[in-house]
Amino acid sequence: MTNRTSDSILLADVFVDRWSPRAFSPAPVTEEQLASVFEAARWAPSWMNNQPWYFLYATEGPDRDAFLDVFMDFNRDWAAKAPVIGLILARTELEGFMGRTRDFDVGAATMAMTLQATMLGLSVHLLGGVDVDASFALTGANRDTTEILAGFVMGHQGDPSTLPESLQAKEQASDRKPAAAFALRSTRLPD
């Protein structure tokens, strides 16, 4: 793993410790851990307390296989070992400013879930590589009131050597650009 450090001594370690591995152990995530990560999502900020998110998931059986089947082939191969597999959806029927902040709210809930998982020694990998049409068919979600945003897997990190060789070299936490690149004390974006 790369040596990631923060430029701020005040930053909580969980932010630097969080990353998105592809190697997962089949060790189960406990019901208590699952309840905890979704409880964290519950407390995420949400405009007018709309909480426009859905986390649909499975841990075993045909439902787990069905979620895995909507992942693109590239993701399906490595995600199959993760014990928790699911989709993140957003309600789209909100109007005006509430509709405008919907994805922000779902992102905040997803980050809360992810950070709680990290604090429990778990990892979450979010992925956009899902078949949207198949996801709508699987979930029964109404296209007029719901959007499929991402897939996710959750579990304990596994052995990177179990990944295809092409992914083994990528199995490390990446660094981030400095905050000064996007937090600007200005009313204008740079040219």
SETIDO-409989 format. One record per residue (C-alpha): residue number from 1; residue in three letters; x, y, z. Coordinates in steps of 0.2 Angstrom, whole numbers. Example, Ala and Ser with C-alpha at 12.3 -4.5 7.8 and 13.67 -1.06 7.14 Angstrom:
2
[1 'ala' [62 -22 39]];
[2 'ser' [68 -5 36]];
end
This chain:
191
[1 'met' [0 0 0]];
[2 'thr' [6 17 -4]];
[3 'asn' [11 28 11]];
[4 'arg' [-4 41 11]];
[5 'thr' [-2 55 23]];
[6 'ser' [-13 71 26]];
[7 'asp' [-7 89 26]];
[8 'ser' [-17 92 41]];
[9 'ile' [-13 85 58]];
[10 'leu' [-31 87 63]];
[11 'leu' [-38 75 50]];
[12 'ala' [-46 59 57]];
[13 'asp' [-36 44 52]];
[14 'val' [-52 36 44]];
[15 'phe' [-51 47 30]];
[16 'val' [-33 42 25]];
[17 'asp' [-36 24 29]];
[18 'arg' [-51 23 18]];
[19 'trp' [-48 16 0]];
[20 'ser' [-57 4 -12]];
[21 'pro' [-48 -13 -14]];
[22 'arg' [-54 -26 -26]];
[23 'ala' [-47 -41 -16]];
[24 'phe' [-60 -46 -3]];
[25 'ser' [-60 -61 9]];
[26 'pro' [-76 -72 9]];
[27 'ala' [-76 -69 28]];
[28 'pro' [-94 -64 32]];
[29 'val' [-99 -46 38]];
[30 'thr' [-109 -48 54]];
[31 'glu' [-127 -42 55]];
[32 'glu' [-121 -30 69]];
[33 'gln' [-108 -23 57]];
[34 'leu' [-121 -21 43]];
[35 'ala' [-133 -12 55]];
[36 'ser' [-119 -1 60]];
[37 'val' [-114 5 42]];
[38 'phe' [-132 8 37]];
[39 'glu' [-136 17 53]];
[40 'ala' [-121 29 49]];
[41 'ala' [-130 32 32]];
[42 'arg' [-146 36 41]];
[43 'trp' [-137 50 50]];
[44 'ala' [-130 58 35]];
[45 'pro' [-135 76 31]];
[46 'ser' [-150 78 19]];
[47 'trp' [-159 93 13]];
[48 'met' [-176 95 22]];
[49 'asn' [-172 77 29]];
[50 'asn' [-178 69 13]];
[51 'gln' [-165 55 14]];
[52 'pro' [-167 51 -4]];
[53 'trp' [-156 35 -4]];
[54 'tyr' [-159 17 -5]];
[55 'phe' [-146 4 -2]];
[56 'leu' [-152 -13 -9]];
[57 'tyr' [-140 -28 -5]];
[58 'ala' [-138 -46 -2]];
[59 'thr' [-126 -57 8]];
[60 'glu' [-130 -74 1]];
[61 'gly' [-141 -85 -10]];
[62 'pro' [-150 -81 -26]];
[63 'asp' [-152 -62 -22]];
[64 'arg' [-133 -60 -20]];
[65 'asp' [-130 -69 -37]];
[66 'ala' [-143 -58 -45]];
[67 'phe' [-134 -42 -39]];
[68 'leu' [-118 -49 -45]];
[69 'asp' [-126 -53 -62]];
[70 'val' [-130 -34 -65]];
[71 'phe' [-111 -30 -63]];
[72 'met' [-101 -28 -79]];
[73 'asp' [-90 -43 -82]];
[74 'phe' [-74 -33 -77]];
[75 'asn' [-81 -30 -60]];
[76 'arg' [-90 -46 -58]];
[77 'asp' [-74 -56 -57]];
[78 'trp' [-66 -48 -42]];
[79 'ala' [-83 -43 -34]];
[80 'ala' [-89 -61 -32]];
[81 'lys' [-78 -64 -17]];
[82 'ala' [-85 -49 -7]];
[83 'pro' [-98 -55 6]];
[84 'val' [-110 -40 3]];
[85 'ile' [-115 -35 -14]];
[86 'gly' [-128 -22 -19]];
[87 'leu' [-134 -6 -28]];
[88 'ile' [-136 12 -23]];
[89 'leu' [-152 21 -29]];
[90 'ala' [-159 38 -27]];
[91 'arg' [-176 45 -27]];
[92 'thr' [-179 57 -42]];
[93 'glu' [-196 63 -38]];
[94 'leu' [-190 78 -27]];
[95 'glu' [-192 95 -36]];
[96 'gly' [-183 111 -35]];
[97 'phe' [-168 113 -24]];
[98 'met' [-172 96 -16]];
[99 'gly' [-170 88 -33]];
[100 'arg' [-154 98 -36]];
[101 'thr' [-146 92 -19]];
[102 'arg' [-152 74 -21]];
[103 'asp' [-136 66 -27]];
[104 'phe' [-126 76 -15]];
[105 'asp' [-137 69 -1]];
[106 'val' [-135 51 -7]];
[107 'gly' [-116 54 -9]];
[108 'ala' [-115 60 9]];
[109 'ala' [-125 44 15]];
[110 'thr' [-113 33 5]];
[111 'met' [-98 42 12]];
[112 'ala' [-105 40 30]];
[113 'met' [-108 21 26]];
[114 'thr' [-90 19 19]];
[115 'leu' [-82 28 34]];
[116 'gln' [-91 18 47]];
[117 'ala' [-86 2 37]];
[118 'thr' [-68 8 37]];
[119 'met' [-69 11 56]];
[120 'leu' [-75 -7 58]];
[121 'gly' [-60 -14 48]];
[122 'leu' [-71 -17 33]];
[123 'ser' [-69 -10 15]];
[124 'val' [-81 -3 3]];
[125 'his' [-78 -2 -16]];
[126 'leu' [-91 8 -26]];
[127 'leu' [-92 5 -44]];
[128 'gly' [-101 13 -59]];
[129 'gly' [-99 -3 -70]];
[130 'val' [-117 -9 -68]];
[131 'asp' [-130 -14 -82]];
[132 'val' [-143 0 -78]];
[133 'asp' [-157 -9 -88]];
[134 'ala' [-154 -25 -79]];
[135 'ser' [-153 -16 -62]];
[136 'phe' [-170 -8 -65]];
[137 'ala' [-177 -25 -70]];
[138 'leu' [-169 -33 -54]];
[139 'thr' [-175 -20 -42]];
[140 'gly' [-192 -16 -49]];
[141 'ala' [-187 2 -47]];
[142 'asn' [-198 15 -57]];
[143 'arg' [-187 24 -70]];
[144 'asp' [-198 39 -67]];
[145 'thr' [-195 41 -48]];
[146 'thr' [-178 32 -46]];
[147 'glu' [-161 32 -53]];
[148 'ile' [-148 18 -52]];
[149 'leu' [-132 27 -46]];
[150 'ala' [-119 14 -42]];
[151 'gly' [-115 -4 -37]];
[152 'phe' [-106 -8 -21]];
[153 'val' [-97 -22 -12]];
[154 'met' [-92 -23 6]];
[155 'gly' [-81 -35 16]];
[156 'his' [-64 -38 24]];
[157 'gln' [-49 -35 13]];
[158 'gly' [-42 -51 5]];
[159 'asp' [-26 -57 -3]];
[160 'pro' [-21 -47 -18]];
[161 'ser' [-13 -62 -26]];
[162 'thr' [-31 -69 -28]];
[163 'leu' [-34 -55 -41]];
[164 'pro' [-30 -57 -60]];
[165 'glu' [-13 -52 -63]];
[166 'ser' [-18 -36 -72]];
[167 'leu' [-27 -30 -56]];
[168 'gln' [-14 -35 -43]];
[169 'ala' [-2 -20 -47]];
[170 'lys' [-17 -8 -45]];
[171 'glu' [-22 -15 -28]];
[172 'gln' [-15 -1 -17]];
[173 'ala' [-22 15 -10]];
[174 'ser' [-20 30 -22]];
[175 'asp' [-15 47 -16]];
[176 'arg' [-25 62 -18]];
[177 'lys' [-22 79 -26]];
[178 'pro' [-19 93 -13]];
[179 'ala' [-34 102 -6]];
[180 'ala' [-27 118 -13]];
[181 'ala' [-31 111 -30]];
[182 'phe' [-50 112 -27]];
[183 'ala' [-53 122 -11]];
[184 'leu' [-51 140 -17]];
[185 'arg' [-53 156 -7]];
[186 'ser' [-61 165 -22]];
[187 'thr' [-77 169 -30]];
[188 'arg' [-71 162 -47]];
[189 'leu' [-64 146 -54]];
[190 'pro' [-47 147 -61]];
[191 'asp' [-45 149 -80]];
end
